C-alpha cells in the first residue's frame, strides 16, 4: 500500500497518562537504631525482609540482631525492618569500594600481580603503595590482607576488610572524629590496581565516609525522621539510657510525621512505688507516642510488642486488633503479684505476664498517657489515609471547583476512607457523646460510625476564596473499642 494522507487529519487520538498516585507513610515498619559499625554514616540505614539477612550482616549477638529477632518472631510475622546507624561514639573515616565483579574476584587475576601500586591518603597522610605482591592470595580476604599490611606500615592501625555482602573492599581509618578520613584512590606506580580495586572516584558504588563526632540519641532520631520519616513508623534504640528516652520521647511526641517510640526497661523500680524509673517519668509526661514494656529477662521484649501492634492490614475486614491477650514469642512471661502489677498499671507500663490458669498474655497494651496502643496506631492510619485520599484527589484531577459540588467530591473521598475503617473494625456505629457540629448533636446515634461535615461555600470569607482554600471539613468517628474485661454475676437458687 502506498503512502497517502494521514488518518490523523480525520481522526486524531491522543493518550494522557494519569500521574502515579502518592504513597502513604509506611506504618508497618520498625526502625532499630544501633551503634554497631556495620552500616556507615553515609548509607545510614538498610531494609531487611528476613532475620537471616540481618544475621548475615550483624551476626547473631549484636543488639540490632537481637531486636530484629524479637520483632520477626511475632505472629503474624512483620514484613520488614529498617536498621539504622546511631553514632553513639565518634566514628571512623572510611573508603567503601564499589562492587568488584565476579571475574575480578578470581585468585588468578590477582596472582598475576606482583608489583601492584595504588595511591590514597588516610587522615590526610599520603599512602603511596608500591610493590604489592598478590601471587600467593587464594581469595579476596588475602587481597585485603596484603593491602592492610602495606597501609598499616604507613598509618598504623589502618584496616582493610573484604565485605562479601556488598562485594567490596573497605578501608577504615584507625582514628575517629571529624579529622578521620580516607580518600579515593588514584593510579599508583608499577601495575596500577586502583580501578581493579574499585576505589577510584566515579566508580559506581564507591564512596568515602568522613568520621563524625558522637551524636546524641535524639540527634539520631531527628536525622532519621527528616531523612527517612515516611519509611518507618515505630522506633527502638539499642543501648539508650533514661536521659536518651526522655529526649527522644519528647521529640517523637511533637514530630509532624506520625511515629511511636518503644522503650524496654528492666528497672526493678517499675514494679514498686518508686518514682525514679523511666515508666513513671514518661507516664507523668503523658506522651501518646511512647510505649514502655517491662521485662526482667529481655532487653528487646518491646520489639515483639511493636511487631504485633504495627502488623495490621487496615485495608481488610475486621483486621484491627487490641494488644491485650496477645503473645510475645521468645519472651519469658513475668510472674507478678497483684501489688506489683498495680504499680506497673499506674505507670502505664506494659508487660507479658503469667496467669494462674497456665496462660501468659500482653497486658494492657497502652502508651504512656494511658491511651491504648491500638487506638493511637489505628487513628494514625485513619488520618494518614484521609490525607492521602484527598491529596491524590487533588493531584489526579484537573480541577476541583470551589463550589458546593466540588466540596462534595472531597467529602466523598473522605467518607470512602471512613467506610474502610468501619470495615476493618476501628470505627463502628454508636452514640456521639461529646459536642456536635453540622447535623450531628451530642447524644445522637451515628448509624455509619462516622460523619463528615462541610459548610456551604457561600459561608467562606473573600480572603479564603481568593487563597483557593476549601471549606473546613470536620470528621467525627466513633471508635469500635474492645472488650478487655468481663463482669459475670451468677445467681443460684435451689
Backbone torsions as a table, in degrees:
resi	resn	phi	psi	omega
1	UNK	NA	129.0	-177.9
2	UNK	-77.4	162.5	178.0
3	UNK	-66.6	145.0	177.6
4	UNK	-143.4	-161.5	178.7
5	UNK	-67.1	150.9	-179.6
6	UNK	-73.6	133.4	176.1
7	UNK	-60.1	-26.9	-178.8
8	UNK	-62.3	-19.4	176.6
9	UNK	-65.3	-25.7	-177.7
10	UNK	-103.7	-46.4	179.8
11	UNK	-126.1	113.2	-179.9
12	UNK	-109.0	125.9	-178.6
13	UNK	-124.1	130.4	174.7
14	UNK	-125.5	154.3	-179.3
15	UNK	-118.1	125.1	175.7
16	UNK	-110.0	115.3	178.5
17	UNK	-86.0	128.7	177.7
18	UNK	-69.0	143.5	176.9
19	UNK	-65.7	148.1	178.0
20	UNK	-65.7	138.3	-178.0
21	UNK	-67.2	151.9	175.6
22	UNK	-68.1	153.8	-179.3
23	UNK	-101.8	147.2	179.2
24	UNK	-76.2	160.9	172.4
25	UNK	-57.7	140.8	175.8
26	UNK	-74.3	114.2	179.8
27	UNK	-108.3	15.7	-178.8
28	UNK	-119.1	21.3	-176.3
29	UNK	-127.9	133.8	173.9
30	UNK	-94.0	133.6	171.3
31	UNK	-100.2	122.0	174.9
32	UNK	-107.3	120.3	175.7
33	UNK	-99.7	132.6	179.0
34	UNK	-144.7	166.9	-175.6
35	UNK	-103.9	5.4	176.9
36	UNK	-61.3	136.0	-174.9
37	UNK	-82.7	54.7	178.0
38	UNK	-101.3	-44.0	177.6
39	UNK	-102.8	129.8	-177.5
40	UNK	-84.2	174.4	-174.4
41	UNK	-84.9	1.8	168.9
42	UNK	-92.1	-50.6	177.9
43	UNK	-65.6	-45.1	174.2
44	UNK	69.1	-37.8	-175.6
45	UNK	-150.3	154.7	172.9
46	UNK	-136.3	147.0	176.7
47	UNK	-100.3	133.8	178.4
48	UNK	-125.1	138.3	178.3
49	UNK	-109.8	1.0	179.6
50	UNK	-151.0	146.5	179.7
51	UNK	-64.2	-32.0	-179.9
52	UNK	-61.9	-34.2	178.7
53	UNK	-69.9	-36.2	176.0
54	UNK	-64.6	-43.2	179.7
55	UNK	-62.2	-37.1	-179.7
56	UNK	-62.5	-34.7	-179.3
57	UNK	-88.4	-39.5	-170.3
58	UNK	-108.2	-9.5	-169.9
59	UNK	77.6	-172.7	-174.6
60	UNK	-112.0	15.5	178.0
61	UNK	-123.8	-8.9	-179.6
62	UNK	-68.1	147.8	178.1
63	UNK	-55.6	-37.9	-179.6
64	UNK	-62.1	-40.0	178.2
65	UNK	-66.1	-43.9	-177.1
66	UNK	-64.9	-37.2	175.9
67	UNK	-65.7	-43.1	179.7
68	UNK	-65.4	-35.6	179.4
69	UNK	-63.6	-42.3	177.6
70	UNK	-65.0	-38.3	-178.3
71	UNK	-70.0	-52.1	-178.8
72	UNK	-70.2	-17.8	-179.2
73	UNK	-73.6	-7.4	-178.3
74	UNK	-72.0	162.7	175.3
75	UNK	-129.0	121.4	-0.6
76	UNK	-69.5	153.7	-174.7
77	UNK	-74.6	131.4	175.7
78	UNK	-59.1	153.3	-175.0
79	UNK	-79.5	-34.0	-176.4
80	UNK	-159.9	162.7	176.2
81	UNK	-135.7	146.8	172.5
82	UNK	-108.3	130.1	176.0
83	UNK	-115.7	128.3	-176.8
84	UNK	-122.2	161.2	-179.0
85	UNK	-94.4	122.2	170.7
86	UNK	-103.4	120.7	178.0
87	UNK	-80.1	73.2	-178.1
88	UNK	-65.6	-32.4	171.6
89	UNK	-123.3	165.1	179.9
90	UNK	-56.8	145.1	-173.5
91	UNK	-108.0	163.0	-179.7
92	UNK	-86.6	148.4	168.0
93	UNK	-73.5	147.2	-176.5
94	UNK	-144.2	155.1	165.4
95	UNK	-117.3	114.6	178.8
96	UNK	-99.9	113.1	-178.0
97	UNK	-71.2	158.9	173.8
98	UNK	-73.3	162.5	178.8
99	UNK	-58.9	133.3	177.7
100	UNK	-94.7	129.7	-176.0
101	UNK	-60.6	155.2	179.4
102	UNK	-58.3	-37.1	-179.8
103	UNK	-63.7	-38.3	-178.1
104	UNK	-83.3	-1.3	174.5
105	UNK	-91.4	-8.6	-177.3
106	UNK	-66.5	134.7	-180.0
107	UNK	-53.8	-36.0	-178.0
108	UNK	-59.3	-34.8	178.9
109	UNK	-62.0	-42.5	-176.7
110	UNK	-82.1	-33.1	-179.1
111	UNK	-60.3	-25.4	-179.0
112	UNK	-77.2	-9.7	-177.0
113	UNK	-99.8	114.1	179.5
114	UNK	-118.7	-2.7	-179.8
115	UNK	-141.1	49.0	-176.5
116	UNK	-71.1	152.9	178.7
117	UNK	-144.5	143.8	176.5
118	UNK	-158.7	142.0	-179.8
119	UNK	-115.5	136.0	172.8
120	UNK	-158.4	-178.5	176.7
121	UNK	-133.8	147.8	176.4
122	UNK	-123.9	122.9	-176.1
123	UNK	53.3	39.5	179.1
124	UNK	69.9	7.2	175.8
125	UNK	-92.0	121.1	179.7
126	UNK	-61.6	134.7	177.4
127	UNK	-125.5	92.7	-179.0
128	UNK	-96.3	95.8	-174.4
129	UNK	-86.4	128.0	179.2
130	UNK	-134.5	163.2	176.2
131	UNK	64.0	27.7	-179.0
132	UNK	-72.0	124.2	-174.8
133	UNK	-113.2	113.9	-178.1
134	UNK	-109.7	17.5	-172.8
135	UNK	-64.3	-21.8	-175.6
136	UNK	-105.0	0.3	-175.2
137	UNK	-73.9	148.3	-179.9
138	UNK	-115.9	3.1	179.9
139	UNK	-179.6	-176.6	-174.6
140	UNK	-71.7	-24.9	173.6
141	UNK	-63.6	-36.4	176.7
142	UNK	-67.0	-39.2	176.2
143	UNK	-59.7	-45.5	179.4
144	UNK	-61.0	-39.0	-179.2
145	UNK	-64.3	-42.4	178.5
146	UNK	-62.0	-44.8	-179.1
147	UNK	-65.9	-40.7	-179.3
148	UNK	-64.5	-42.3	179.5
149	UNK	-58.9	-42.6	-178.8
150	UNK	-69.2	-42.0	-179.3
151	UNK	-69.8	-41.5	-178.2
152	UNK	-66.2	-24.0	176.8
153	UNK	-68.9	-21.6	179.6
154	UNK	-99.6	-49.7	176.2
155	UNK	-121.9	99.3	-174.0
156	UNK	-55.7	137.1	176.1
157	UNK	92.3	-8.2	177.3
158	UNK	-65.0	137.8	-179.0
159	UNK	-119.9	151.8	172.6
160	UNK	-130.6	126.1	-179.1
161	UNK	-127.3	147.4	172.7
162	UNK	-93.3	124.9	-179.0
163	UNK	-113.8	96.1	-175.2
164	UNK	-62.6	-26.1	-178.4
165	UNK	-64.5	-28.0	177.0
166	UNK	-114.8	-2.6	177.6
167	UNK	64.7	39.1	-173.5
168	UNK	-140.6	158.9	173.9
169	UNK	-98.7	132.3	-175.8
170	UNK	-121.0	128.3	176.3
171	UNK	-102.0	132.1	-179.5
172	UNK	-124.3	131.0	175.9
173	UNK	-66.3	148.3	179.3
174	UNK	-79.1	-9.3	-177.8
175	UNK	-108.1	171.4	178.7
176	UNK	-127.6	168.5	177.9
177	UNK	97.9	-178.3	-172.6
178	UNK	-63.3	-24.7	-179.4
179	UNK	-87.8	0.3	-178.6
180	UNK	-87.8	115.5	-175.8
181	UNK	-143.6	155.0	168.8
182	UNK	-135.3	129.4	-175.8
183	UNK	-87.7	167.9	166.7
184	UNK	-65.3	159.8	179.9
185	UNK	-92.2	154.6	172.5
186	UNK	-128.0	173.8	-176.8
187	UNK	-59.9	136.2	179.4
188	UNK	-108.7	172.4	179.2
189	UNK	-72.1	158.4	-178.1
190	UNK	76.9	-139.2	177.4
191	UNK	-82.6	107.0	-176.7
192	UNK	-66.4	124.1	-179.2
193	UNK	-117.0	10.6	-176.2
194	UNK	-60.0	-42.0	179.8
195	UNK	-72.5	-36.7	179.2
196	UNK	-63.0	-33.2	178.3
197	UNK	-77.7	-13.0	-174.8
198	UNK	59.3	40.8	-178.9
199	UNK	-105.8	0.8	-174.5
200	UNK	-86.6	153.7	176.8
201	UNK	-63.2	135.5	-179.0
202	UNK	95.0	-13.7	175.5
203	UNK	-66.6	132.0	-178.7
204	UNK	-59.2	123.9	177.5
205	UNK	90.7	-10.0	-179.9
206	UNK	-87.6	140.8	176.8
207	UNK	-158.3	160.2	176.6
208	UNK	-106.6	151.4	-180.0
209	UNK	-124.7	115.4	176.0
210	UNK	-78.8	139.6	175.5
211	UNK	-64.0	150.9	177.0
212	UNK	-129.9	159.6	176.7
213	UNK	-73.8	165.3	-179.6
214	UNK	-60.8	142.9	177.6
215	UNK	-116.8	150.5	178.0
216	UNK	-74.4	163.6	178.1
217	UNK	-62.4	-40.2	-178.9
218	UNK	-70.0	-30.4	174.9
219	UNK	-65.2	-41.7	177.9
220	UNK	-64.9	-42.9	179.2
221	UNK	-62.1	-41.6	178.6
222	UNK	-62.2	-43.7	179.7
223	UNK	-62.4	-44.4	-177.7
224	UNK	-71.4	-29.0	175.1
225	UNK	-69.7	-43.6	-178.9
226	UNK	-68.3	-38.2	-174.0
227	UNK	-90.7	-33.3	-173.2
228	UNK	-134.0	18.0	-169.9
229	UNK	-58.0	-27.5	179.5
230	UNK	-82.0	-6.3	-175.1
231	UNK	-100.4	-5.3	179.9
232	UNK	-144.8	161.9	-177.8
233	UNK	-122.4	-51.1	-178.8
234	UNK	-103.0	152.8	-176.6
235	UNK	-130.4	134.1	172.3
236	UNK	-132.1	135.7	-177.4
237	UNK	-118.7	115.3	178.9
238	UNK	-67.8	132.6	174.1
239	UNK	80.9	4.2	178.6
240	UNK	-70.5	145.3	177.5
241	UNK	-108.2	178.2	-172.7
242	UNK	-57.3	-41.3	179.4
243	UNK	-63.7	-35.6	175.5
244	UNK	-64.5	-45.7	-178.3
245	UNK	-58.8	-43.2	-179.1
246	UNK	-63.9	-42.0	-179.3
247	UNK	-69.4	-44.5	-178.6
248	UNK	-68.0	-42.0	179.8
249	UNK	-60.3	-39.6	178.4
250	UNK	-63.4	-40.9	179.6
251	UNK	-67.1	-49.0	-177.5
252	UNK	-60.8	-38.0	-178.7
253	UNK	-66.2	-27.7	-177.6
254	UNK	-104.5	-3.2	-176.6
255	UNK	-67.8	150.0	179.9
256	UNK	-69.7	-39.5	177.5
257	UNK	-78.8	139.5	-174.4
258	UNK	-79.0	123.7	179.6
259	UNK	-142.7	164.9	169.3
260	UNK	-120.8	143.0	176.0
261	UNK	-111.7	125.2	-175.8
262	UNK	-103.4	127.9	-178.7
263	UNK	-121.5	127.4	174.7
264	UNK	-106.7	132.3	179.9
265	UNK	-131.9	143.5	173.7
266	UNK	-116.4	13.3	-179.4
267	UNK	-65.1	119.7	178.9
268	UNK	-62.1	-22.6	-179.5
269	UNK	-63.9	-19.3	-178.6
270	UNK	-60.4	-34.8	-176.3
271	UNK	-96.9	21.8	175.8
272	UNK	-126.4	-176.7	179.0
273	UNK	-80.8	3.3	-177.6
274	UNK	-59.1	154.5	179.2
275	UNK	-119.3	15.0	-177.7
276	UNK	-97.1	-15.2	-173.7
277	UNK	-76.2	161.5	-175.0
278	UNK	-66.6	-33.7	179.3
279	UNK	-62.4	-45.5	179.5
280	UNK	-63.2	-45.4	-177.9
281	UNK	-61.3	-43.2	-179.5
282	UNK	-71.0	-33.9	176.9
283	UNK	-64.6	-38.4	178.3
284	UNK	-64.2	-29.0	179.2
285	UNK	-83.4	-15.2	172.4
286	UNK	65.7	37.8	-176.7
287	UNK	-75.7	130.5	176.0
288	UNK	-79.3	-14.9	-171.0
289	UNK	-117.4	29.9	177.7
290	UNK	-130.8	129.6	179.8
291	UNK	-117.3	124.3	-180.0
292	UNK	-115.2	133.8	172.8
293	UNK	-127.8	136.1	173.7
294	UNK	-95.7	132.0	173.0
295	UNK	-146.5	120.3	-179.8
296	UNK	-74.9	-15.8	-173.9
297	UNK	-110.7	-18.3	-173.3
298	UNK	-130.6	139.3	173.8
299	UNK	-86.8	-5.8	-170.5
300	UNK	-130.1	14.2	-176.5
301	UNK	-58.1	-36.9	-178.0
302	UNK	-63.1	-23.9	176.6
303	UNK	-66.5	-33.4	175.2
304	UNK	-67.5	-43.1	177.7
305	UNK	-58.7	-46.4	-180.0
306	UNK	-65.4	-38.5	179.0
307	UNK	-57.5	-36.5	177.6
308	UNK	-78.6	-36.9	-175.0
309	UNK	-66.2	-35.6	-173.3
310	UNK	-103.9	2.0	175.8
311	UNK	-94.8	68.2	-178.4
312	UNK	-128.1	132.8	176.7
313	UNK	-94.6	101.7	-178.1
314	UNK	-77.4	-2.0	176.4
315	UNK	-95.9	5.7	-177.2
316	UNK	-99.6	-164.3	-179.8
317	UNK	-116.3	124.1	-178.1
318	UNK	53.4	44.2	-177.2
319	UNK	-99.8	-13.3	-179.0
320	UNK	-70.4	140.5	-175.7
321	UNK	-120.7	166.4	162.5
322	UNK	-109.5	148.7	-178.4
323	UNK	-77.8	-21.9	177.7
324	UNK	-59.0	139.5	178.2
325	UNK	78.6	-1.8	-178.7
326	UNK	-79.8	166.8	-176.4
327	UNK	-103.2	160.1	172.6
328	UNK	-129.4	86.9	-178.2
329	UNK	-56.9	133.8	178.0
330	UNK	86.7	-5.3	179.7
331	UNK	-105.1	131.1	179.0
332	UNK	-75.7	128.7	-179.2
333	UNK	-69.9	144.9	178.3
334	UNK	-83.6	135.9	172.4
335	UNK	-102.6	106.3	-172.3
336	UNK	-117.5	154.0	170.9
337	UNK	-83.3	163.3	177.9
338	UNK	-60.3	-35.5	179.5
339	UNK	-66.9	-44.8	178.7
340	UNK	-61.3	-42.8	-180.0
341	UNK	-66.2	-35.1	179.1
342	UNK	-61.9	-39.8	176.7
343	UNK	-63.9	-44.7	-179.9
344	UNK	-63.4	-43.3	-179.2
345	UNK	-60.1	-40.0	179.3
346	UNK	-66.9	-21.1	178.6
347	UNK	-98.7	8.7	-179.3
348	UNK	51.6	45.8	179.7
349	UNK	-107.9	135.8	-178.8
350	UNK	-92.0	160.5	176.1
351	UNK	-157.9	158.0	171.7
352	UNK	-99.4	108.4	-165.8
353	UNK	-119.4	151.9	177.0
354	UNK	-89.6	144.7	172.7
355	UNK	-114.7	159.8	-174.5
356	UNK	-78.1	7.0	173.9
357	UNK	-102.4	13.6	176.2
358	UNK	88.3	4.6	179.0
359	UNK	-104.9	165.8	174.8
360	UNK	-138.4	137.1	-175.4
361	UNK	-142.6	159.1	168.7
362	UNK	-74.1	137.2	-179.3
363	UNK	-146.4	132.2	-9.9
364	UNK	-101.1	-3.6	-177.2
365	UNK	79.6	57.0	-176.9
366	UNK	-124.5	160.0	171.7
367	UNK	-93.5	177.1	-172.0
368	UNK	-69.2	-11.2	175.1
369	UNK	-88.5	-10.8	-175.7
370	UNK	99.5	-12.7	174.3
371	UNK	-65.8	155.7	177.7
372	UNK	-78.8	142.1	-179.0
373	UNK	-57.6	-42.9	-176.6
374	UNK	-67.3	-24.5	174.1
375	UNK	-68.1	-43.3	-179.6
376	UNK	-67.2	-49.1	-178.2
377	UNK	-66.2	-38.2	-179.2
378	UNK	-66.8	-47.6	-179.8
379	UNK	-69.9	-30.5	173.4
380	UNK	-60.5	-48.0	-179.5
381	UNK	-65.0	-37.9	177.0
382	UNK	-60.2	-49.1	-179.3
383	UNK	-63.4	-41.5	-179.7
384	UNK	-63.3	-41.8	-178.7
385	UNK	-70.8	-34.9	174.6
386	UNK	-63.9	-46.7	179.0
387	UNK	-59.4	-44.3	-178.6
388	UNK	-65.6	-42.7	-178.0
389	UNK	-62.3	-43.2	-179.3
390	UNK	-71.2	-39.1	178.0
391	UNK	-61.4	-48.0	-178.7
392	UNK	-67.0	-28.8	174.0
393	UNK	-63.4	-47.7	178.6
394	UNK	-66.5	-39.0	-176.6
395	UNK	-68.4	-35.8	-173.6
396	UNK	-100.9	7.8	-178.6
397	UNK	-115.7	139.6	178.5
398	UNK	-56.0	-45.4	177.9
399	UNK	-165.9	135.6	168.7
400	UNK	-96.5	113.9	-177.1
401	UNK	-66.1	148.7	-179.5
402	UNK	-85.6	61.9	-177.3
403	UNK	-133.3	172.3	176.6
404	UNK	-62.1	-34.7	177.2
405	UNK	-65.6	-39.3	177.0
406	UNK	-64.8	-40.8	177.3
407	UNK	-62.0	-36.3	179.9
408	UNK	-64.4	-35.3	177.1
409	UNK	-61.6	-45.1	178.7
410	UNK	-65.6	-42.6	179.9
411	UNK	-60.0	-39.5	178.9
412	UNK	-63.1	-39.7	177.8
413	UNK	-63.0	-42.1	179.1
414	UNK	-64.7	-44.1	-179.0
415	UNK	-64.5	-32.5	177.2
416	UNK	-61.7	-40.4	177.2
417	UNK	-68.0	-43.6	-179.7
418	UNK	-59.2	-40.9	-179.9
419	UNK	-61.8	-37.3	178.1
420	UNK	-65.8	-35.7	-179.3
421	UNK	-78.9	-12.0	165.1
422	UNK	-76.8	-43.3	-179.2
423	UNK	-62.2	-38.9	-177.4
424	UNK	-81.5	-9.2	173.1
425	UNK	102.8	2.8	177.3
426	UNK	-75.1	-42.1	-179.3
427	UNK	-110.5	157.1	179.0
428	UNK	-159.5	155.6	175.5
429	UNK	-55.9	146.0	-179.9
430	UNK	178.5	-179.3	-178.1
431	UNK	-90.3	129.8	177.5
432	UNK	-79.4	118.9	-168.7
433	UNK	-107.3	3.6	177.2
434	UNK	-119.4	-175.5	-177.8
435	UNK	-58.6	140.2	-176.5
436	UNK	-97.6	-175.8	176.7
437	UNK	-157.9	158.9	-178.0
438	UNK	59.3	-125.8	179.2
439	UNK	-94.1	4.2	-178.4
440	UNK	-96.2	125.0	179.5
441	UNK	-117.1	151.7	176.4
442	UNK	-57.3	135.2	-178.6
443	UNK	87.5	-1.7	-178.7
444	UNK	-84.2	142.5	177.3
445	UNK	-79.3	132.3	178.6
446	UNK	-101.7	98.5	-173.8
447	UNK	-67.1	-26.6	179.5
448	UNK	-88.2	-21.1	-173.6
449	UNK	93.3	-4.7	178.4
450	UNK	-154.2	162.6	177.3
451	UNK	-149.7	130.2	179.6
452	UNK	-117.0	125.2	-177.3
453	UNK	-119.9	135.2	173.6
454	UNK	-134.1	123.2	177.4
455	UNK	-69.2	164.6	178.5
456	UNK	-67.1	145.9	-179.6
457	UNK	-60.9	-29.3	-179.1
458	UNK	-62.1	-18.5	179.8
459	UNK	-83.9	-6.4	-179.2
460	UNK	-70.1	150.6	173.9
461	UNK	-76.7	159.4	177.3
462	UNK	-60.5	-39.4	-179.6
463	UNK	-63.0	-40.8	180.0
464	UNK	-66.1	-40.3	177.7
465	UNK	-64.6	-43.2	-179.2
466	UNK	-62.8	-31.4	179.2
467	UNK	-84.5	0.9	-179.9
468	UNK	59.6	38.7	176.2
469	UNK	-87.4	146.7	173.6
470	UNK	-77.9	168.3	168.9
471	UNK	-66.9	154.5	-179.9
472	UNK	-75.1	122.2	177.9
473	UNK	-88.6	141.2	174.4
474	UNK	-122.6	134.9	-176.8
475	UNK	-125.0	128.8	174.3
476	UNK	-111.7	135.8	177.8
477	UNK	-134.3	135.3	178.3
478	UNK	-99.5	114.1	-179.8
479	UNK	-65.7	140.1	178.6
480	UNK	-70.5	-25.2	-178.4
481	UNK	68.6	-169.9	179.4
482	UNK	-158.3	144.5	176.8
483	UNK	-86.9	121.1	178.2
484	UNK	-122.6	-13.2	177.1
485	UNK	-137.8	142.0	-178.3
486	UNK	-128.8	133.0	175.5
487	UNK	-109.7	126.0	-178.8
488	UNK	-127.5	128.8	176.7
489	UNK	-113.5	124.2	179.7
490	UNK	-112.3	120.8	177.2
491	UNK	-106.2	135.1	-178.6
492	UNK	-120.1	131.0	177.2
493	UNK	-128.0	135.4	179.6
494	UNK	-118.1	NA	NA
